[in-house]
């Protein structure tokens, strides 16, 4: 008896990306899988759907910031100057964390067994952590504080 080991296929096709708006960079599906704990159990379709929603959310949050840079002559995020590399990292972080939060919150399936349902409960705190990290990345980009404190 011989066993042939085949490496697992990537969960998303090689070089698959979800385009942003042309000003912000496209998001690589496999890079997100590599950077965020999104296992191969998440289908490519679910991942791209979560990334599309995350792009809308993050780009809406950054619309005024983007408009200011466009008005200053930046044709895309890479053209904003010395901080461009840092801003690209923060943009990807915001999108990855927003998409991961959605997946963590919604991955419980109606067909889940009791065991799967119990494991899904473990993801709820993770979703809140991802949302916090996304908010921090966006606030770092626009240059505002991470915490809003108000005296009552």
C-alpha positions, 0 to 999 in steps of 0.5 A: 500500500502506498500513500501519495501526499498531495498538498492542500490546494489554496482556499482561494485561487492564486493571485485572487484579489478584491478591487477597491475603488482604484485609489485604495489598493485591491485586497489579496484574498490569500494575503488576508488568509495568511495574515488573519486567522481565516482558515480554509474552512471559509470558502472563497465566496464567503471571504470575497463577500466579507472583503467587499463589505469591509472595503465599503465600510472602511472606504466610507470611514476614510472618505473625507481623509481620501478627499483631502488627499485627492484635493492635494493631488494624490492620484492614489494611496501610494502617491500621498508621500512619505507616509504612503507605505504606513498608510497602505499597511493600516488600510489593509489592516482595517479591511482585514480586521473588518472582514474577519469580524464579519466572518467571526460574527456570522460564520455560525451556520443554521445547520451547525451541530451542538459541538459546532454551535459551542465552538462558534460561541468562542468566536464572538470575543474575537469579532469584537477584537477585530472590530477594535483593531480595525477602528484603531487602524482607521483612526491611525490613518486619519490622525485622531485619537483611538479613545473618545472620552466624555465627561458626564 
